[in-house]
């Protein structure tokens, strides 16, 4: 493991060519959040070009983004030489709209939608020949489908349950090849936080992905989609292979325990947000003045967008070969590093902010010492 407190462009220039198996990162979204200098723009083409250089041929890059600047993020990644392969949507229910509500004749009109998802760009370094040949040569180029299948549950439990029993971990088969029907369902490009609001959008079904119930518009409804919502119950429990289809896309949000593990000796500090999503901390900023609208409880890990460890473990496992090296050039408070070490991967992390670096170092070190 190598952790660097410095500028990612300068540090990456010192890394050898083709020395990294995967990159999983949560970079600045370019929203000028609270006037923070680090968030004035999405990472440059030059930074992504260094990521491309240090990746092995066929190596994957996963980069979180904000919905308003996802296009700039993806274009710069592509302009650096990456091949855009897909986009994963991380959906959550906790965000609040920061809208300027109009009055008088325009009562009921506003200026913003409710934030409910963050896109994750899925990109890959180009390579010559076939995927099969590249995997044999470098171990990279494919996705660990069996290791990331979503499993069937044998006991009755809630979609909102969190922790090690979440569906991401439940069906994880590591790097052992299993029969697909036994291992679970094919991983999708949709992941959600398990909130009641999001789960309620999914049908109750005995076989997710094969929903064939005939839909009819209820009286007064103008859209068939509305009838889908209306027919759902708020009961999220299921037994065996029955229940809400939401269970096949579930990942809990970062809990306070998850955020602060390994930071026992750290002082608490006022934090912003708390769930790890852009919606959480934008909800606490007045869109006109840029000032805090409310304060959050003090936390030892006061980084504004701490991603849940379960989510980061899943993403690391999805694109990294056994014993591979994961790079995070925008390490923040170390969620990727914590996840990588828990999954048995080597890790290289870079963070410019010294306070965040200290938090990341402690969280990852706690895994190294077997404390988590």
Phi, psi and omega per residue, in radians:
X1 nan 2.377 3.106
X2 -2.320 2.157 3.125
X3 -2.069 2.340 -3.081
X4 -2.193 2.234 3.026
X5 -1.703 1.621 -3.087
X6 -3.091 -3.022 3.138
X7 -1.312 2.244 -3.027
X8 -1.115 -0.597 -3.128
X9 -1.151 -0.768 3.134
X10 -1.160 -0.730 -3.119
X11 -1.177 -0.776 -3.106
X12 -1.109 -0.518 3.116
X13 -1.121 -0.336 3.119
X14 -1.588 -0.140 -3.136
X15 -1.472 2.522 -3.123
X16 -1.183 2.721 3.023
X17 -1.036 2.537 2.986
X18 0.870 0.760 -3.078
X19 -1.903 -0.017 -3.062
X20 -2.154 2.421 -3.119
X21 -1.517 -0.547 -3.067
X22 -2.723 2.703 3.043
X23 -2.217 2.155 3.082
X24 -2.220 2.064 -2.987
X25 -2.625 2.696 3.094
X26 -2.108 1.414 -3.004
X27 -1.386 3.007 3.038
X28 -0.995 2.465 -3.070
X29 -1.601 -0.101 3.129
X30 1.255 0.624 -3.110
X31 -1.858 0.053 -3.086
X32 0.932 0.726 -3.100
X33 -0.987 2.106 3.118
X34 0.920 0.456 -3.129
X35 1.238 0.239 -3.115
X36 -1.142 2.282 -3.114
X37 -1.083 -0.605 -3.077
X38 -1.219 -0.235 -3.086
X39 -1.967 0.388 -3.079
X40 -1.290 -0.348 -3.121
X41 -2.805 2.817 3.009
X42 -1.269 2.783 -3.118
X43 -0.981 2.571 -3.074
X44 -1.312 2.865 3.049
X45 -1.031 -0.617 -3.130
X46 -1.069 -0.698 3.118
X47 -1.167 -0.791 -3.136
X48 -1.168 -0.523 3.093
X49 -1.158 -0.621 3.066
X50 -1.199 -0.649 3.060
X51 -1.052 -0.736 3.129
X52 -1.085 -0.739 -3.096
X53 -1.108 -0.763 -3.053
X54 -1.382 -0.308 3.091
X55 -1.279 2.542 2.995
X56 -1.233 2.700 3.062
X57 -0.932 2.292 -3.120
X58 1.486 -0.055 3.127
X59 -1.169 2.506 -3.110
X60 -1.698 2.637 3.025
X61 -2.131 2.252 2.999
X62 -2.050 2.111 -3.091
X63 -2.294 2.081 3.051
X64 -1.145 2.761 3.110
X65 -2.713 2.918 3.012
X66 -1.636 2.668 -3.090
X67 -1.110 -0.541 -3.102
X68 -1.320 -0.403 -3.062
X69 -2.185 0.203 3.116
X70 -0.990 -0.668 -3.105
X71 -1.106 -0.708 3.123
X72 -1.181 -0.698 3.121
X73 -1.076 -0.877 -3.082
X74 -1.134 -0.716 -3.133
X75 -1.108 -0.743 3.140
X76 -1.179 -0.663 3.064
X77 -1.088 -0.761 3.132
X78 -1.170 -0.722 3.137
X79 -1.130 -0.416 3.111
X80 -1.329 -0.202 3.097
X81 2.067 -0.035 3.123
X82 -1.317 2.724 2.991
X83 -1.745 2.091 3.109
X84 -1.314 2.128 -3.053
X85 -1.784 -0.577 -3.072
X86 -3.032 -3.084 3.006
X87 -2.459 2.223 3.056
X88 -1.677 2.313 3.100
X89 -1.746 2.066 3.008
X90 -1.665 1.959 -3.011
X91 -1.854 2.401 -3.134
X92 -2.447 2.845 -3.060
X93 -1.957 0.076 -2.977
X94 -1.664 -0.167 -3.073
X95 -1.217 2.679 3.109
X96 -2.170 2.457 -3.137
X97 -1.262 2.352 3.013
X98 -1.801 1.464 -3.006
X99 -1.988 2.481 2.971
X100 -1.533 1.898 -3.081
X101 -1.459 2.235 -3.110
X102 -1.417 2.831 -3.042
X103 -2.161 -3.087 3.085
X104 0.971 -2.182 -3.082
X105 -1.144 -0.307 -3.110
X106 -1.863 0.393 3.079
X107 -0.998 2.351 -3.106
X108 1.679 -0.112 3.063
X109 -1.735 2.638 3.131
X110 -2.506 -2.897 -3.032
X111 -2.186 0.041 -3.079
X112 -2.637 2.629 3.013
X113 -1.587 2.835 3.085
X114 -1.272 2.192 3.097
X115 -1.231 2.208 -3.077
X116 -2.469 0.016 3.096
X117 -2.668 2.711 2.961
X118 -2.218 2.272 3.109
X119 -1.439 2.543 3.060
X120 -2.096 1.967 3.119
X121 -1.223 2.265 3.089
X122 -1.887 1.959 -3.100
X123 -2.254 2.800 -3.099
X124 -2.451 2.512 3.076
X125 -1.314 2.250 3.140
X126 -1.063 2.728 -3.141
X127 -2.643 2.690 3.091
X128 -1.423 2.710 3.058
X129 1.373 -2.733 -3.051
X130 -1.652 2.817 3.072
X131 -1.075 -0.749 -3.116
X132 -1.029 -0.776 -3.140
X133 -1.167 -0.666 -3.129
X134 -1.199 -0.680 3.095
X135 -1.101 -0.700 3.107
X136 -1.140 -0.632 -3.088
X137 -1.401 -0.708 -2.994
X138 -2.168 -0.235 -3.097
X139 1.420 0.050 -3.082
X140 -2.132 2.815 3.101
X141 2.148 -0.430 -3.135
X142 -1.927 2.992 3.082
X143 -1.904 2.475 -3.115
X144 -1.417 1.311 -3.054
X145 -1.089 -0.902 -3.097
X146 -1.113 -0.580 3.129
X147 -1.308 -0.162 -3.089
X148 -2.220 0.253 3.081
X149 -1.112 2.666 3.112
X150 -1.712 2.171 -2.912
X151 -1.588 2.984 3.043
X152 -1.596 2.461 -3.122
X153 -1.783 2.458 -3.098
X154 -1.721 -0.221 3.125
X155 -2.089 2.674 -3.108
X156 -1.310 2.220 -3.135
X157 -2.772 2.969 -3.040
X158 -1.606 2.571 3.048
X159 -1.142 -0.328 -3.106
X160 -1.577 -0.015 3.067
X161 -1.081 2.575 -3.062
X162 -2.155 3.060 3.035
X163 1.601 -2.688 -2.994
X164 -1.152 -0.291 -3.128
X165 -1.615 0.106 3.097
X166 -1.086 2.774 -3.000
X167 -1.130 -0.406 3.098
X168 -1.130 -0.762 -3.092
X169 -1.422 -0.551 -3.018
X170 -1.067 -0.651 -3.073
X171 -1.762 0.006 -3.079
X172 -1.078 2.187 -3.131
X173 -1.921 0.276 -3.137
X174 1.071 -2.292 -3.112
X175 -1.944 0.263 3.114
X176 -1.520 2.252 -3.131
X177 -1.326 2.301 3.129
X178 -2.313 2.910 3.051
X179 -1.186 2.289 -3.048
X180 -0.985 -0.698 -3.108
X181 -1.178 -0.476 3.113
X182 -1.461 -0.614 -3.040
X183 -1.349 -0.457 -3.115
X184 2.234 -2.934 -3.051
X185 -1.572 2.711 -3.113
X186 -1.052 2.323 3.130
X187 -1.092 2.457 -3.065
X188 -1.880 2.973 3.077
X189 -1.647 0.556 3.053
X190 -2.346 2.250 3.103
X191 -2.355 2.380 3.127
X192 -2.295 3.002 -2.988
X193 -1.610 0.007 3.106
X194 1.383 0.140 -3.141
X195 -1.196 2.668 -3.119
X196 -1.007 -0.644 -3.107
X197 -1.099 -0.727 -3.134
X198 -1.347 -0.781 -3.118
X199 -1.030 -0.599 -3.130
X200 -1.101 -0.296 3.131
X201 -1.413 -0.219 -3.067
X202 -1.674 2.581 3.135
X203 -1.315 2.655 2.946
X204 -1.428 2.084 -3.026
X205 -2.620 2.686 3.108
X206 -1.503 -0.181 -3.097
X207 -2.649 1.558 -3.111
X208 -1.028 2.444 -3.102
X209 1.617 -0.120 3.124
X210 -2.279 0.712 -3.091
X211 -1.354 1.983 -3.046
X212 -2.128 0.194 -3.118
X213 -1.073 2.358 3.130
X214 -1.264 2.252 -3.104
X215 -1.759 2.378 3.076
X216 -2.263 2.486 -3.100
X217 -1.308 2.160 3.076
X218 -1.191 2.819 -3.103
X219 -1.027 2.258 3.133
X220 1.582 -0.161 -3.139
X221 -1.446 2.470 3.139
X222 -1.813 -0.317 -3.060
X223 -2.271 2.438 3.120
X224 -1.118 -0.538 3.137
X225 -1.092 -0.636 3.115
X226 -1.068 -0.574 -3.133
X227 -1.230 -0.491 3.076
X228 -1.110 -0.793 3.133
X229 -1.113 -0.760 -3.074
X230 -1.142 -0.473 -3.093
X231 -1.490 -0.158 -3.099
X232 -1.447 2.628 3.033
X233 -1.773 2.906 3.117
X234 -1.626 0.107 3.088
X235 -1.455 1.992 -3.038
X236 -1.780 0.180 -3.140
X237 -1.463 2.702 3.119
X238 -2.719 2.774 3.111
X239 -2.211 2.448 3.138
X240 1.038 -2.102 -3.102
X241 -1.876 0.374 3.135
X242 -1.905 2.689 3.066
X243 2.286 -2.799 -3.123
X244 -1.241 2.378 3.088
X245 -1.136 -0.226 3.136
X246 -1.059 -0.414 -3.084
X247 -1.125 -0.267 -3.115
X248 -1.555 0.063 -3.109
X249 -2.380 0.389 -2.872
X250 -1.576 2.407 2.900
X251 -2.657 2.178 -3.109
X252 -1.184 2.761 3.066
X253 -1.374 2.908 -3.102
X254 -1.182 2.186 3.100
X255 -1.527 2.919 3.091
X256 -1.069 -0.685 3.110
X257 -1.062 -0.777 3.132
X258 -1.069 -0.788 -3.103
X259 -1.101 -0.725 -2.942
X260 -1.756 0.008 3.111
X261 -1.018 2.309 3.117
X262 1.533 0.001 -3.070
X263 -1.974 0.555 -3.041
X264 -1.006 -0.582 -3.095
X265 -1.582 0.053 -3.078
X266 -1.557 2.575 3.069
X267 -1.386 2.660 3.089
X268 -1.404 2.688 -3.112
X269 -2.586 2.592 -3.132
X270 -1.038 2.322 -3.103
X271 -2.042 2.885 3.066
X272 -2.050 2.521 3.121
X273 1.234 -2.334 3.089
X274 2.481 -0.390 -3.119
X275 -1.710 -0.148 3.114
X276 1.644 -0.047 -3.100
X277 -1.847 2.719 3.105
X278 -1.067 -0.588 3.136
X279 -1.110 -0.565 -3.120
X280 -1.171 -0.813 -3.077
X281 -1.536 -0.395 3.022
X282 -1.201 -0.474 3.127
X283 -1.157 -0.345 -3.102
X284 -1.792 0.215 3.139
X285 -2.134 2.211 3.092
X286 -1.223 2.176 -3.021
X287 -1.128 -0.433 -3.105
X288 -1.539 -0.814 -3.039
X289 -1.639 -0.366 -3.077
X290 1.313 0.259 3.142
X291 -1.724 2.792 3.127
X292 -1.116 2.372 3.058
X293 -1.565 -0.470 3.113
X294 -2.762 2.805 3.141
X295 -1.831 2.575 3.086
X296 -1.707 2.850 3.115
X297 -1.092 2.482 3.112
X298 -0.991 2.556 -3.113
X299 -2.493 2.690 3.059
X300 -1.288 -0.659 3.041
X301 -1.729 1.680 -3.032
X302 -1.696 0.232 3.066
X303 -1.079 2.398 -3.012
X304 -1.254 -0.375 -3.061
X305 -2.335 1.089 3.118
X306 -1.290 2.079 3.133
X307 -1.440 2.579 -3.132
X308 -1.148 2.442 -3.105
X309 -1.084 -0.691 3.127
X310 -1.012 -0.749 3.131
X311 -1.107 -0.794 -3.094
X312 -1.226 -0.586 3.068
X313 -1.098 -0.758 3.134
X314 -1.072 -0.814 -3.127
X315 -1.140 -0.704 3.094
X316 -1.087 -0.785 -3.109
X317 -1.155 -0.578 -3.077
X318 -1.098 -0.648 -2.963
X319 -2.049 -0.005 -3.021
X320 -1.936 2.255 3.098
X321 -1.239 2.846 3.128
X322 -0.923 2.341 3.118
X323 1.101 0.357 -3.112
X324 -1.324 2.976 3.140
X325 -1.889 2.198 3.113
X326 -1.878 2.351 3.083
X327 -1.936 2.380 2.965
X328 -2.222 1.800 -3.112
X329 -1.326 -0.201 3.096
X330 -2.212 1.248 -2.890
X331 -1.189 -0.502 -3.110
X332 1.013 -2.232 -3.125
X333 -1.619 0.199 2.945
X334 1.573 0.370 -3.117
X335 -1.102 -0.692 3.108
X336 -1.136 -0.747 3.138
X337 -1.126 -0.734 3.086
X338 -1.035 -0.798 -3.138
X339 -1.142 -0.763 -3.109
X340 -1.051 -0.790 -3.124
X341 -1.198 -0.639 3.087
X342 -1.122 -0.496 3.117
X343 -1.540 -0.040 3.099
X344 1.521 0.287 3.126
X345 -1.667 2.762 2.977
X346 -1.416 2.784 -3.011
X347 -2.514 2.439 2.990
X348 -2.157 2.113 -3.119
X349 -2.176 2.467 3.141
X350 -2.262 2.266 3.112
X351 -2.519 2.277 -3.078
X352 -1.380 -0.709 -3.064
X353 -1.307 2.114 -3.074
X354 -1.147 -0.562 3.123
X355 -1.197 -0.791 3.097
X356 -1.137 -0.649 3.141
X357 -1.064 -0.749 -3.139
X358 -1.091 -0.695 3.112
X359 -1.141 -0.810 3.139
X360 -1.054 -0.784 -3.115
X361 -1.045 -0.741 -3.119
X362 -1.209 -0.726 -3.137
X363 -1.114 -0.751 -3.124
X364 -1.259 -0.651 3.137
X365 -1.117 -0.571 3.118
X366 -1.111 -0.612 3.065
X367 -1.221 -0.761 3.127
X368 -0.979 -0.640 -3.096
X369 -1.521 0.028 3.119
X370 1.300 0.399 -3.107
X371 -1.488 -0.257 -3.115
X372 -1.971 nan nan
